[in-house]
């Protein structure tokens, strides 16, 4: 693996983790049950973010950018 793809994968993974943490904070502020669903069922948290896009739009954008970086690193 060359250094460019390794750095793209690393930064993409960091962005995905940051988006999940940000989504965790937003979902707990919205409702306690959505916060628990975010902890125990991470795919459900992104499902929640699509319905609450006005509150969790930044988390979705971070996740999209992180996914693109990981895809480019492959």
N, C-alpha and C positions, 0 to 999 in steps of 0.2 A: 504494500500500500504506500503510495507516494505521499509526501507531506501535505499537499493541497487537499487531497481527498480525506486524509485523516483529520485535518483541521475543520473541513466542512462537516464531517460526521460529528466531531466533538461539539462544535458550535450549534449544530442542529439539535443534538441531544440536550444540550444545555437549555436551548430555547424551548424545547418540548417540556422539560421538567419545570422551567419557570412558568410556562403557560398553565400547567396543571396546578401549580401552587397558587397562582393568581386566581384561577378558576375555583380552587378550594376556598379561598378567602371570600370571593364574590358569592359563591353558593351558600356558605355559612351565614353571610350577612343577609341573604335573601330569606332562607328558611333552613331550619336545623336539619330537617329530613333530607333536603337536597345536599347539604354538607356531608351528612353521613353516607349518602349514595355516592358522593364524589370520592370519599375515602375508600369505601369497600367495593365499588363498582366503577372504576375509572372510565370505561366507555360510556356509561350512562351520564357521566358528567359532561361530556361533549354533546350528548343528546340534549341535555338541559341547556347548554350554552346556545344551541340553535334556536330554542324557544325564548330565551332571555337574551337575545342578541344586543339589545340596548344596554344591558348591564355587563355582559360578558364578551362584548365585541373585541376588546383588546386581547383577551385570552385566545380567542379563535384566530385572530391575526398572528399572534405569536406562534400558535401551533401550526398554522399554514406555512409561515416562513421557516420554521424548524423542519417541517416535513420536506419542503423544497430543498433546503440545504442538505438534508440526509440523502435525498434522491440524487442531487448533483454529486454528492460524494461517492456514490456507488460506481 
